[in-house]
């Protein structure tokens, strides 16, 4: 009698689930114009849900918005999304974010990720990189949004602020660490 380990028995269903998620997200990914529309919608939602969002965006030197980052995992997980970098309210470049992870995780979720570059140096380091990894090339202070859209003000002075909003679905692990962000041509 042949026995199959628990991890191997989950591999095929995971690969099918992850492929479906990536294909559906790839189908949603589109032209620069489509990404810009989705970025506008994500920023509108951000401004409505977070009290001081407009002021923070205004003070920032750049805003990187990934309107829909899809994450799926069953022991092994991954996520992918496309977005735009805005400087002075105008889109200057397009990026994707991708992560692969191994560990305790089960489920799928969609989230919006917004990074605010609060210093010129942080923005310059990001733009001059050839593939930027959160936690390696730059530290992102993940800001928690409380009841009524209030912010955890202890992290507001960091060079890069990260916001994760509009989550759909449950996921055990919420972090931006290890996310690789790469410039793409659109």
ZARO-840298 format. One record per atom (N, C-alpha, C): residue number from 0; atom name; residue in one letter; y, z, x. Coordinates in nm, 2 decimals. Last residue first. Layout:
N
[NUM, CA, a, [Y, Z, X]];
...
This chain:
186
[185, N, x, [4.92, -1.97, 0.40]];
[185, CA, x, [4.92, -2.01, 0.25]];
[185, C, x, [5.02, -2.12, 0.23]];
[184, N, x, [4.73, -1.82, 0.65]];
[184, CA, x, [4.82, -1.93, 0.61]];
[184, C, x, [4.81, -1.96, 0.46]];
[183, N, x, [4.74, -1.47, 0.72]];
[183, CA, x, [4.67, -1.59, 0.68]];
[183, C, x, [4.78, -1.70, 0.65]];
[182, N, x, [4.70, -1.18, 0.93]];
[182, CA, x, [4.79, -1.28, 0.88]];
[182, C, x, [4.71, -1.41, 0.84]];
[181, N, x, [4.50, -0.90, 0.84]];
[181, CA, x, [4.51, -1.02, 0.92]];
[181, C, x, [4.61, -1.12, 0.85]];
[180, N, x, [4.39, -0.58, 0.87]];
[180, CA, x, [4.49, -0.66, 0.80]];
[180, C, x, [4.52, -0.78, 0.90]];
[179, N, x, [4.13, -0.37, 0.81]];
[179, CA, x, [4.18, -0.46, 0.90]];
[179, C, x, [4.27, -0.56, 0.82]];
[178, N, x, [4.08, -0.02, 0.77]];
[178, CA, x, [4.12, -0.15, 0.70]];
[178, C, x, [4.18, -0.24, 0.80]];
[177, N, x, [4.06, 0.22, 0.89]];
[177, CA, x, [3.96, 0.11, 0.92]];
[177, C, x, [3.99, -0.02, 0.86]];
[176, N, x, [4.19, 0.41, 0.62]];
[176, CA, x, [4.14, 0.40, 0.76]];
[176, C, x, [4.04, 0.29, 0.78]];
[175, N, x, [4.25, 0.44, 0.37]];
[175, CA, x, [4.29, 0.31, 0.42]];
[175, C, x, [4.24, 0.30, 0.56]];
[174, N, x, [4.04, 0.59, 0.11]];
[174, CA, x, [4.11, 0.59, 0.24]];
[174, C, x, [4.15, 0.45, 0.28]];
[173, N, x, [3.83, 0.75, -0.09]];
[173, CA, x, [3.96, 0.68, -0.09]];
[173, C, x, [4.03, 0.70, 0.04]];
[172, N, x, [3.50, 0.76, -0.21]];
[172, CA, x, [3.58, 0.77, -0.09]];
[172, C, x, [3.71, 0.69, -0.10]];
[171, N, x, [3.39, 0.72, -0.46]];
[171, CA, x, [3.39, 0.86, -0.40]];
[171, C, x, [3.49, 0.87, -0.29]];
[170, N, x, [3.53, 0.56, -0.74]];
[170, CA, x, [3.48, 0.55, -0.60]];
[170, C, x, [3.49, 0.68, -0.53]];
[169, N, x, [3.55, 0.42, -1.06]];
[169, CA, x, [3.54, 0.54, -0.97]];
[169, C, x, [3.48, 0.50, -0.84]];
[168, N, x, [3.80, 0.22, -1.22]];
[168, CA, x, [3.66, 0.25, -1.17]];
[168, C, x, [3.66, 0.37, -1.08]];
[167, N, x, [4.10, 0.12, -1.09]];
[167, CA, x, [4.01, 0.10, -1.21]];
[167, C, x, [3.87, 0.12, -1.16]];
[166, N, x, [4.42, 0.23, -0.99]];
[166, CA, x, [4.27, 0.22, -0.96]];
[166, C, x, [4.20, 0.20, -1.09]];
[165, N, x, [4.70, 0.22, -0.95]];
[165, CA, x, [4.63, 0.14, -1.05]];
[165, C, x, [4.48, 0.12, -1.03]];
[164, N, x, [4.76, 0.26, -0.59]];
[164, CA, x, [4.79, 0.28, -0.73]];
[164, C, x, [4.70, 0.19, -0.82]];
[163, N, x, [4.84, 0.39, -0.30]];
[163, CA, x, [4.72, 0.33, -0.36]];
[163, C, x, [4.74, 0.36, -0.51]];
[162, N, x, [5.06, 0.36, -0.03]];
[162, CA, x, [5.04, 0.40, -0.17]];
[162, C, x, [4.92, 0.32, -0.22]];
[161, N, x, [5.18, 0.47, 0.29]];
[161, CA, x, [5.08, 0.39, 0.21]];
[161, C, x, [5.07, 0.45, 0.07]];
[160, N, x, [5.43, 0.43, 0.53]];
[160, CA, x, [5.38, 0.50, 0.41]];
[160, C, x, [5.29, 0.41, 0.33]];
[159, N, x, [5.51, 0.46, 0.86]];
[159, CA, x, [5.44, 0.37, 0.76]];
[159, C, x, [5.39, 0.46, 0.65]];
[158, N, x, [5.65, 0.67, 0.98]];
[158, CA, x, [5.70, 0.53, 1.00]];
[158, C, x, [5.63, 0.43, 0.91]];
[157, N, x, [5.73, 0.96, 0.77]];
[157, CA, x, [5.64, 0.89, 0.86]];
[157, C, x, [5.69, 0.74, 0.87]];
[156, N, x, [5.88, 1.10, 0.58]];
[156, CA, x, [5.94, 1.07, 0.71]];
[156, C, x, [5.86, 1.00, 0.81]];
[155, N, x, [5.71, 1.16, 0.37]];
[155, CA, x, [5.81, 1.05, 0.35]];
[155, C, x, [5.88, 1.02, 0.48]];
[154, N, x, [5.53, 1.36, 0.36]];
[154, CA, x, [5.49, 1.24, 0.44]];
[154, C, x, [5.60, 1.14, 0.44]];
[153, N, x, [5.63, 1.56, 0.20]];
[153, CA, x, [5.61, 1.60, 0.34]];
[153, C, x, [5.58, 1.47, 0.43]];
[152, N, x, [5.65, 1.49, -0.06]];
[152, CA, x, [5.76, 1.46, 0.02]];
[152, C, x, [5.74, 1.49, 0.17]];
[151, N, x, [5.46, 1.34, -0.27]];
[151, CA, x, [5.43, 1.44, -0.17]];
[151, C, x, [5.54, 1.41, -0.06]];
[150, N, x, [5.64, 1.26, -0.57]];
[150, CA, x, [5.58, 1.23, -0.44]];
[150, C, x, [5.56, 1.35, -0.36]];
[149, N, x, [5.59, 1.21, -0.93]];
[149, CA, x, [5.66, 1.28, -0.82]];
[149, C, x, [5.58, 1.25, -0.69]];
[148, N, x, [5.49, 1.09, -1.16]];
[148, CA, x, [5.54, 1.00, -1.06]];
[148, C, x, [5.61, 1.07, -0.94]];
[147, N, x, [5.39, 1.28, -1.33]];
[147, CA, x, [5.52, 1.23, -1.36]];
[147, C, x, [5.58, 1.14, -1.25]];
[146, N, x, [5.19, 1.43, -1.08]];
[146, CA, x, [5.23, 1.42, -1.22]];
[146, C, x, [5.37, 1.37, -1.24]];
[145, N, x, [5.20, 1.25, -0.76]];
[145, CA, x, [5.17, 1.36, -0.86]];
[145, C, x, [5.20, 1.33, -1.00]];
[144, N, x, [5.07, 1.06, -0.52]];
[144, CA, x, [5.17, 1.06, -0.63]];
[144, C, x, [5.12, 1.16, -0.73]];
[143, N, x, [5.05, 1.08, -0.17]];
[143, CA, x, [4.99, 1.12, -0.30]];
[143, C, x, [5.10, 1.12, -0.41]];
[142, N, x, [5.05, 0.85, 0.08]];
[142, CA, x, [5.13, 0.94, 0.00]];
[142, C, x, [5.06, 0.96, -0.14]];
[141, N, x, [4.92, 0.82, 0.39]];
[141, CA, x, [4.88, 0.79, 0.25]];
[141, C, x, [4.96, 0.90, 0.16]];
[140, N, x, [5.06, 0.70, 0.66]];
[140, CA, x, [5.06, 0.82, 0.59]];
[140, C, x, [5.03, 0.79, 0.44]];
[139, N, x, [4.89, 0.52, 0.90]];
[139, CA, x, [4.95, 0.51, 0.77]];
[139, C, x, [4.94, 0.64, 0.70]];
[138, N, x, [4.93, 0.42, 1.24]];
[138, CA, x, [4.88, 0.53, 1.14]];
[138, C, x, [4.96, 0.51, 1.01]];
[137, N, x, [4.81, 0.14, 1.41]];
[137, CA, x, [4.92, 0.21, 1.34]];
[137, C, x, [4.86, 0.31, 1.25]];
[136, N, x, [4.58, 0.05, 1.53]];
[136, CA, x, [4.71, -0.01, 1.57]];
[136, C, x, [4.83, 0.06, 1.51]];
[135, N, x, [4.41, 0.25, 1.41]];
[135, CA, x, [4.40, 0.21, 1.55]];
[135, C, x, [4.53, 0.16, 1.60]];
[134, N, x, [4.49, 0.30, 1.15]];
[134, CA, x, [4.43, 0.41, 1.22]];
[134, C, x, [4.41, 0.38, 1.37]];
[133, N, x, [4.43, -0.03, 1.05]];
[133, CA, x, [4.48, 0.10, 1.01]];
[133, C, x, [4.41, 0.21, 1.09]];
[132, N, x, [4.47, -0.30, 1.26]];
[132, CA, x, [4.37, -0.21, 1.20]];
[132, C, x, [4.44, -0.07, 1.17]];
[131, N, x, [4.56, -0.63, 1.26]];
[131, CA, x, [4.61, -0.50, 1.27]];
[131, C, x, [4.51, -0.40, 1.19]];
[130, N, x, [4.59, -0.92, 1.41]];
[130, CA, x, [4.48, -0.85, 1.34]];
[130, C, x, [4.51, -0.70, 1.36]];
[129, N, x, [4.78, -0.94, 1.63]];
[129, CA, x, [4.69, -1.04, 1.59]];
[129, C, x, [4.57, -0.98, 1.52]];
[128, N, x, [5.12, -0.82, 1.59]];
[128, CA, x, [4.98, -0.80, 1.62]];
[128, C, x, [4.90, -0.92, 1.57]];
[127, N, x, [5.38, -0.84, 1.51]];
[127, CA, x, [5.34, -0.90, 1.64]];
[127, C, x, [5.20, -0.88, 1.68]];
[126, N, x, [5.40, -0.70, 1.27]];
[126, CA, x, [5.41, -0.84, 1.27]];
[126, C, x, [5.37, -0.91, 1.40]];
[125, N, x, [5.36, -0.43, 1.37]];
[125, CA, x, [5.27, -0.49, 1.27]];
[125, C, x, [5.28, -0.64, 1.28]];
[124, N, x, [5.58, -0.40, 1.54]];
[124, CA, x, [5.44, -0.38, 1.59]];
[124, C, x, [5.34, -0.45, 1.50]];
[123, N, x, [5.79, -0.43, 1.35]];
[123, CA, x, [5.77, -0.52, 1.46]];
[123, C, x, [5.63, -0.52, 1.52]];
[122, N, x, [5.74, -0.21, 1.18]];
[122, CA, x, [5.73, -0.34, 1.13]];
[122, C, x, [5.71, -0.44, 1.24]];
[121, N, x, [5.79, 0.00, 1.37]];
[121, CA, x, [5.66, -0.01, 1.30]];
[121, C, x, [5.64, -0.15, 1.24]];
[120, N, x, [6.06, -0.06, 1.44]];
[120, CA, x, [5.95, -0.06, 1.54]];
[120, C, x, [5.81, -0.07, 1.47]];
[119, N, x, [6.20, -0.01, 1.21]];
[119, CA, x, [6.20, -0.15, 1.26]];
[119, C, x, [6.08, -0.16, 1.36]];
[118, N, x, [6.04, 0.20, 0.97]];
[118, CA, x, [6.11, 0.18, 1.09]];
[118, C, x, [6.10, 0.04, 1.13]];
[117, N, x, [5.88, 0.19, 0.74]];
[117, CA, x, [6.01, 0.26, 0.73]];
[117, C, x, [6.10, 0.25, 0.86]];
[116, N, x, [5.70, -0.01, 0.56]];
[116, CA, x, [5.74, 0.01, 0.70]];
[116, C, x, [5.88, 0.07, 0.70]];
[115, N, x, [5.48, 0.06, 0.31]];
[115, CA, x, [5.62, 0.05, 0.34]];
[115, C, x, [5.64, 0.08, 0.49]];
[114, N, x, [5.21, -0.09, 0.14]];
[114, CA, x, [5.25, -0.02, 0.27]];
[114, C, x, [5.40, -0.05, 0.29]];
[113, N, x, [5.01, -0.06, -0.13]];
[113, CA, x, [5.14, -0.10, -0.09]];
[113, C, x, [5.17, -0.02, 0.04]];
[112, N, x, [4.74, -0.18, -0.31]];
[112, CA, x, [4.78, -0.11, -0.19]];
[112, C, x, [4.92, -0.16, -0.15]];
[111, N, x, [4.56, -0.13, -0.61]];
[111, CA, x, [4.68, -0.20, -0.55]];
[111, C, x, [4.72, -0.11, -0.43]];
[110, N, x, [4.21, -0.18, -0.67]];
[110, CA, x, [4.33, -0.10, -0.65]];
[110, C, x, [4.44, -0.18, -0.59]];
[109, N, x, [3.90, -0.15, -0.83]];
[109, CA, x, [4.01, -0.24, -0.79]];
[109, C, x, [4.13, -0.15, -0.77]];
[108, N, x, [3.56, -0.06, -0.74]];
[108, CA, x, [3.70, -0.03, -0.79]];
[108, C, x, [3.79, -0.14, -0.75]];
[107, N, x, [3.23, 0.06, -0.77]];
[107, CA, x, [3.32, -0.05, -0.75]];
[107, C, x, [3.46, -0.01, -0.80]];
[106, N, x, [2.95, 0.24, -0.63]];
[106, CA, x, [3.04, 0.20, -0.73]];
[106, C, x, [3.13, 0.08, -0.69]];
[105, N, x, [2.91, 0.48, -0.39]];
[105, CA, x, [2.84, 0.41, -0.49]];
[105, C, x, [2.94, 0.37, -0.60]];
[104, N, x, [2.86, 0.62, -0.07]];
[104, CA, x, [2.95, 0.55, -0.16]];
[104, C, x, [2.86, 0.48, -0.27]];
[103, N, x, [2.82, 0.75, 0.23]];
[103, CA, x, [2.80, 0.79, 0.09]];
[103, C, x, [2.91, 0.72, 0.00]];
[102, N, x, [2.80, 0.46, 0.44]];
[102, CA, x, [2.80, 0.60, 0.42]];
[102, C, x, [2.79, 0.63, 0.27]];
[101, N, x, [2.99, 0.21, 0.59]];
[101, CA, x, [2.86, 0.26, 0.57]];
[101, C, x, [2.87, 0.41, 0.54]];
[100, N, x, [3.21, -0.06, 0.53]];
[100, CA, x, [3.19, 0.08, 0.56]];
[100, C, x, [3.04, 0.11, 0.52]];
[99, N, x, [3.46, -0.30, 0.60]];
[99, CA, x, [3.32, -0.28, 0.58]];
[99, C, x, [3.29, -0.13, 0.61]];
[98, N, x, [3.75, -0.46, 0.48]];
[98, CA, x, [3.69, -0.34, 0.54]];
[98, C, x, [3.54, -0.34, 0.51]];
[97, N, x, [4.05, -0.64, 0.49]];
[97, CA, x, [3.91, -0.64, 0.47]];
[97, C, x, [3.85, -0.52, 0.54]];
[96, N, x, [4.33, -0.82, 0.37]];
[96, CA, x, [4.28, -0.69, 0.42]];
[96, C, x, [4.13, -0.69, 0.39]];
[95, N, x, [4.56, -1.08, 0.46]];
[95, CA, x, [4.44, -1.03, 0.38]];
[95, C, x, [4.40, -0.90, 0.44]];
[94, N, x, [4.89, -1.21, 0.40]];
[94, CA, x, [4.79, -1.13, 0.48]];
[94, C, x, [4.67, -1.11, 0.39]];
[93, N, x, [5.19, -1.40, 0.46]];
[93, CA, x, [5.07, -1.36, 0.38]];
[93, C, x, [4.96, -1.30, 0.46]];
[92, N, x, [5.54, -1.36, 0.51]];
[92, CA, x, [5.41, -1.39, 0.55]];
[92, C, x, [5.31, -1.35, 0.45]];
[91, N, x, [5.78, -1.32, 0.37]];
[91, CA, x, [5.79, -1.38, 0.50]];
[91, C, x, [5.65, -1.42, 0.55]];
[90, N, x, [5.95, -1.30, 0.06]];
[90, CA, x, [5.82, -1.31, 0.13]];
[90, C, x, [5.83, -1.38, 0.26]];
[89, N, x, [6.23, -1.08, 0.04]];
[89, CA, x, [6.18, -1.22, 0.04]];
[89, C, x, [6.04, -1.22, 0.11]];
[88, N, x, [6.35, -0.83, 0.05]];
[88, CA, x, [6.31, -0.88, -0.08]];
[88, C, x, [6.25, -1.02, -0.08]];
[87, N, x, [6.36, -0.77, 0.33]];
[87, CA, x, [6.48, -0.80, 0.25]];
[87, C, x, [6.45, -0.87, 0.12]];
[86, N, x, [6.04, -0.89, 0.35]];
[86, CA, x, [6.14, -0.83, 0.43]];
[86, C, x, [6.27, -0.87, 0.36]];
[85, N, x, [5.70, -0.86, 0.25]];
[85, CA, x, [5.84, -0.89, 0.21]];
[85, C, x, [5.93, -0.82, 0.30]];
[84, N, x, [5.38, -1.00, 0.27]];
[84, CA, x, [5.48, -0.91, 0.34]];
[84, C, x, [5.62, -0.95, 0.30]];
[83, N, x, [5.12, -1.01, 0.03]];
[83, CA, x, [5.24, -1.07, 0.10]];
[83, C, x, [5.32, -0.96, 0.16]];
[82, N, x, [4.76, -1.05, 0.01]];
[82, CA, x, [4.89, -1.00, -0.03]];
[82, C, x, [5.00, -1.06, 0.05]];
[81, N, x, [4.42, -1.00, -0.09]];
[81, CA, x, [4.52, -1.08, -0.03]];
[81, C, x, [4.66, -1.04, -0.08]];
[80, N, x, [4.12, -0.81, -0.01]];
[80, CA, x, [4.23, -0.85, -0.10]];
[80, C, x, [4.33, -0.93, -0.02]];
[79, N, x, [3.81, -0.63, -0.01]];
[79, CA, x, [3.89, -0.75, 0.03]];
[79, C, x, [4.00, -0.77, -0.07]];
[78, N, x, [3.55, -0.42, 0.12]];
[78, CA, x, [3.66, -0.45, 0.03]];
[78, C, x, [3.74, -0.56, 0.09]];
[77, N, x, [3.22, -0.27, 0.11]];
[77, CA, x, [3.32, -0.35, 0.17]];
[77, C, x, [3.44, -0.37, 0.07]];
[76, N, x, [2.93, -0.07, 0.20]];
[76, CA, x, [3.04, -0.12, 0.12]];
[76, C, x, [3.14, -0.21, 0.19]];
[75, N, x, [2.62, 0.08, 0.17]];
[75, CA, x, [2.70, -0.01, 0.25]];
[75, C, x, [2.81, -0.07, 0.16]];
[74, N, x, [2.59, 0.25, -0.06]];
[74, CA, x, [2.55, 0.29, 0.07]];
[74, C, x, [2.62, 0.21, 0.18]];
[73, N, x, [2.73, 0.04, -0.22]];
[73, CA, x, [2.61, 0.11, -0.26]];
[73, C, x, [2.54, 0.15, -0.12]];
[72, N, x, [3.05, -0.07, -0.33]];
[72, CA, x, [2.96, -0.01, -0.23]];
[72, C, x, [2.84, 0.05, -0.30]];
[71, N, x, [3.36, -0.25, -0.33]];
[71, CA, x, [3.23, -0.23, -0.39]];
[71, C, x, [3.13, -0.16, -0.28]];
[70, N, x, [3.69, -0.32, -0.40]];
[70, CA, x, [3.60, -0.25, -0.32]];
[70, C, x, [3.47, -0.22, -0.39]];
[69, N, x, [3.96, -0.53, -0.40]];
[69, CA, x, [3.84, -0.50, -0.47]];
[69, C, x, [3.74, -0.43, -0.36]];
[68, N, x, [4.29, -0.52, -0.44]];
[68, CA, x, [4.19, -0.50, -0.34]];
[68, C, x, [4.07, -0.45, -0.41]];
[67, N, x, [4.56, -0.67, -0.55]];
[67, CA, x, [4.43, -0.64, -0.60]];
[67, C, x, [4.33, -0.64, -0.48]];
[66, N, x, [4.81, -0.68, -0.42]];
[66, CA, x, [4.81, -0.65, -0.56]];
[66, C, x, [4.67, -0.61, -0.61]];
[65, N, x, [4.93, -0.56, -0.14]];
[65, CA, x, [4.81, -0.62, -0.18]];
[65, C, x, [4.78, -0.59, -0.33]];
[64, N, x, [5.23, -0.58, 0.03]];
[64, CA, x, [5.17, -0.55, -0.10]];
[64, C, x, [5.04, -0.63, -0.12]];
[63, N, x, [5.45, -0.44, 0.25]];
[63, CA, x, [5.33, -0.52, 0.24]];
[63, C, x, [5.26, -0.48, 0.12]];
[62, N, x, [5.78, -0.45, 0.33]];
[62, CA, x, [5.69, -0.40, 0.23]];
[62, C, x, [5.57, -0.50, 0.22]];
[61, N, x, [6.03, -0.33, 0.56]];
[61, CA, x, [5.93, -0.43, 0.52]];
[61, C, x, [5.84, -0.37, 0.42]];
[60, N, x, [6.20, -0.13, 0.60]];
[60, CA, x, [6.23, -0.25, 0.67]];
[60, C, x, [6.14, -0.37, 0.63]];
[59, N, x, [6.32, 0.08, 0.32]];
[59, CA, x, [6.21, 0.03, 0.42]];
[59, C, x, [6.26, -0.10, 0.49]];
[58, N, x, [6.50, 0.13, 0.13]];
[58, CA, x, [6.52, 0.19, 0.27]];
[58, C, x, [6.42, 0.13, 0.37]];
[57, N, x, [6.39, 0.00, -0.09]];
[57, CA, x, [6.53, -0.04, -0.04]];
[57, C, x, [6.55, 0.01, 0.10]];
[56, N, x, [6.16, 0.15, -0.12]];
[56, CA, x, [6.15, 0.01, -0.09]];
[56, C, x, [6.28, -0.04, -0.03]];
[55, N, x, [6.28, 0.40, -0.19]];
[55, CA, x, [6.19, 0.39, -0.07]];
[55, C, x, [6.18, 0.24, -0.03]];
[54, N, x, [6.41, 0.33, -0.44]];
[54, CA, x, [6.48, 0.38, -0.32]];
[54, C, x, [6.41, 0.37, -0.19]];
[53, N, x, [6.19, 0.26, -0.59]];
[53, CA, x, [6.29, 0.16, -0.57]];
[53, C, x, [6.38, 0.20, -0.45]];
[52, N, x, [6.04, 0.51, -0.60]];
[52, CA, x, [5.98, 0.38, -0.54]];
[52, C, x, [6.09, 0.29, -0.50]];
[51, N, x, [6.07, 0.76, -0.71]];
[51, CA, x, [6.16, 0.71, -0.61]];
[51, C, x, [6.12, 0.59, -0.54]];
[50, N, x, [5.86, 0.77, -0.92]];
[50, CA, x, [6.00, 0.79, -0.94]];
[50, C, x, [6.10, 0.73, -0.84]];
[49, N, x, [5.62, 0.54, -0.99]];
[49, CA, x, [5.66, 0.63, -0.89]];
[49, C, x, [5.81, 0.64, -0.89]];
[48, N, x, [5.58, 0.36, -1.20]];
[48, CA, x, [5.49, 0.47, -1.19]];
[48, C, x, [5.54, 0.58, -1.09]];
[47, N, x, [5.77, 0.15, -1.18]];
[47, CA, x, [5.76, 0.23, -1.30]];
[47, C, x, [5.68, 0.36, -1.29]];
[46, N, x, [5.73, 0.06, -0.92]];
[46, CA, x, [5.86, 0.11, -0.96]];
[46, C, x, [5.86, 0.19, -1.08]];
[45, N, x, [5.47, -0.04, -0.95]];
[45, CA, x, [5.50, 0.07, -0.86]];
[45, C, x, [5.63, 0.13, -0.89]];
[44, N, x, [5.51, -0.25, -1.13]];
[44, CA, x, [5.42, -0.13, -1.17]];
[44, C, x, [5.45, -0.01, -1.08]];
[43, N, x, [5.66, -0.41, -0.97]];
[43, CA, x, [5.72, -0.37, -1.10]];
[43, C, x, [5.64, -0.24, -1.14]];
[42, N, x, [5.47, -0.47, -0.77]];
[42, CA, x, [5.60, -0.39, -0.74]];
[42, C, x, [5.66, -0.34, -0.86]];
[41, N, x, [5.29, -0.62, -0.91]];
[41, CA, x, [5.25, -0.49, -0.85]];
[41, C, x, [5.37, -0.40, -0.82]];
[40, N, x, [5.44, -0.84, -0.99]];
[40, CA, x, [5.38, -0.75, -1.09]];
[40, C, x, [5.35, -0.62, -1.03]];
[39, N, x, [5.50, -0.95, -0.73]];
[39, CA, x, [5.60, -0.90, -0.82]];
[39, C, x, [5.55, -0.81, -0.93]];
[38, N, x, [5.23, -1.01, -0.66]];
[38, CA, x, [5.31, -0.91, -0.58]];
[38, C, x, [5.42, -0.86, -0.66]];
[37, N, x, [5.17, -1.21, -0.84]];
[37, CA, x, [5.10, -1.08, -0.84]];
[37, C, x, [5.17, -0.97, -0.77]];
[36, N, x, [5.36, -1.40, -0.75]];
[36, CA, x, [5.37, -1.35, -0.88]];
[36, C, x, [5.29, -1.22, -0.90]];
[35, N, x, [5.26, -1.44, -0.48]];
[35, CA, x, [5.39, -1.39, -0.51]];
[35, C, x, [5.41, -1.34, -0.65]];
[34, N, x, [5.01, -1.56, -0.54]];
[34, CA, x, [5.02, -1.43, -0.47]];
[34, C, x, [5.15, -1.36, -0.49]];
[33, N, x, [5.09, -1.80, -0.65]];
[33, CA, x, [5.01, -1.70, -0.73]];
[33, C, x, [5.02, -1.56, -0.67]];
[32, N, x, [5.23, -1.91, -0.43]];
[32, CA, x, [5.30, -1.89, -0.56]];
[32, C, x, [5.23, -1.79, -0.64]];
[31, N, x, [5.02, -1.95, -0.24]];
[31, CA, x, [5.13, -1.86, -0.21]];
[31, C, x, [5.21, -1.82, -0.34]];
[30, N, x, [4.71, -1.96, -0.43]];
[30, CA, x, [4.82, -2.02, -0.35]];
[30, C, x, [4.93, -1.91, -0.33]];
[29, N, x, [4.47, -1.70, -0.44]];
[29, CA, x, [4.52, -1.84, -0.47]];
[29, C, x, [4.63, -1.88, -0.37]];
[28, N, x, [4.21, -1.51, -0.57]];
[28, CA, x, [4.30, -1.54, -0.46]];
[28, C, x, [4.35, -1.68, -0.47]];
[27, N, x, [4.02, -1.53, -0.76]];
[27, CA, x, [4.15, -1.49, -0.80]];
[27, C, x, [4.25, -1.52, -0.69]];
[26, N, x, [3.80, -1.61, -0.61]];
[26, CA, x, [3.85, -1.70, -0.71]];
[26, C, x, [3.99, -1.67, -0.76]];
[25, N, x, [3.78, -1.39, -0.45]];
[25, CA, x, [3.82, -1.51, -0.39]];
[25, C, x, [3.87, -1.61, -0.49]];
[24, N, x, [3.69, -1.21, -0.65]];
[24, CA, x, [3.82, -1.19, -0.59]];
[24, C, x, [3.87, -1.31, -0.52]];
[23, N, x, [3.44, -1.32, -0.70]];
[23, CA, x, [3.54, -1.32, -0.81]];
[23, C, x, [3.68, -1.29, -0.76]];
[22, N, x, [3.32, -1.30, -0.45]];
[22, CA, x, [3.35, -1.44, -0.51]];
[22, C, x, [3.45, -1.43, -0.62]];
[21, N, x, [3.32, -1.02, -0.42]];
[21, CA, x, [3.39, -1.11, -0.33]];
[21, C, x, [3.42, -1.24, -0.39]];
[20, N, x, [3.15, -0.95, -0.64]];
[20, CA, x, [3.28, -0.90, -0.63]];
[20, C, x, [3.37, -0.99, -0.54]];
[19, N, x, [2.91, -1.10, -0.57]];
[19, CA, x, [2.98, -1.12, -0.70]];
[19, C, x, [3.13, -1.08, -0.69]];
[18, N, x, [2.85, -0.98, -0.33]];
[18, CA, x, [2.88, -1.12, -0.34]];
[18, C, x, [2.95, -1.15, -0.46]];
[17, N, x, [2.80, -0.71, -0.41]];
[17, CA, x, [2.91, -0.74, -0.32]];
[17, C, x, [2.95, -0.89, -0.32]];
[16, N, x, [2.57, -0.75, -0.57]];
[16, CA, x, [2.69, -0.70, -0.63]];
[16, C, x, [2.81, -0.73, -0.54]];
[15, N, x, [2.39, -0.86, -0.38]];
[15, CA, x, [2.42, -0.94, -0.50]];
[15, C, x, [2.55, -0.89, -0.56]];
[14, N, x, [2.38, -0.65, -0.19]];
[14, CA, x, [2.43, -0.78, -0.15]];
[14, C, x, [2.47, -0.87, -0.27]];
[13, N, x, [2.27, -0.45, -0.36]];
[13, CA, x, [2.41, -0.44, -0.30]];
[13, C, x, [2.46, -0.57, -0.26]];
[12, N, x, [2.01, -0.54, -0.41]];
[12, CA, x, [2.11, -0.53, -0.52]];
[12, C, x, [2.25, -0.52, -0.47]];
[11, N, x, [1.92, -0.55, -0.13]];
[11, CA, x, [1.93, -0.67, -0.22]];
[11, C, x, [2.03, -0.65, -0.33]];
[10, N, x, [1.94, -0.27, -0.05]];
[10, CA, x, [2.01, -0.38, 0.02]];
[10, C, x, [2.03, -0.50, -0.07]];
[9, N, x, [1.78, -0.08, -0.17]];
[9, CA, x, [1.92, -0.10, -0.22]];
[9, C, x, [1.99, -0.22, -0.16]];
[8, N, x, [1.55, -0.08, -0.02]];
[8, CA, x, [1.54, -0.12, -0.16]];
[8, C, x, [1.68, -0.14, -0.22]];
[7, N, x, [1.65, 0.01, 0.23]];
[7, CA, x, [1.61, -0.13, 0.22]];
[7, C, x, [1.60, -0.18, 0.07]];
[6, N, x, [1.69, 0.28, 0.17]];
[6, CA, x, [1.80, 0.19, 0.21]];
[6, C, x, [1.77, 0.05, 0.19]];
[5, N, x, [1.43, 0.37, 0.10]];
[5, CA, x, [1.53, 0.37, 0.00]];
[5, C, x, [1.65, 0.28, 0.04]];
[4, N, x, [1.17, 0.16, 0.24]];
[4, CA, x, [1.26, 0.27, 0.25]];
[4, C, x, [1.37, 0.25, 0.14]];
[3, N, x, [0.86, 0.08, 0.09]];
[3, CA, x, [0.99, 0.03, 0.13]];
[3, C, x, [1.09, 0.15, 0.13]];
[2, N, x, [0.52, 0.06, 0.17]];
[2, CA, x, [0.63, 0.14, 0.12]];
[2, C, x, [0.76, 0.08, 0.18]];
[1, N, x, [0.21, -0.09, 0.06]];
[1, CA, x, [0.34, -0.11, 0.14]];
[1, C, x, [0.45, -0.02, 0.08]];
[0, N, x, [-0.12, 0.00, 0.08]];
[0, CA, x, [0.00, 0.00, 0.00]];
[0, C, x, [0.12, 0.00, 0.09]];
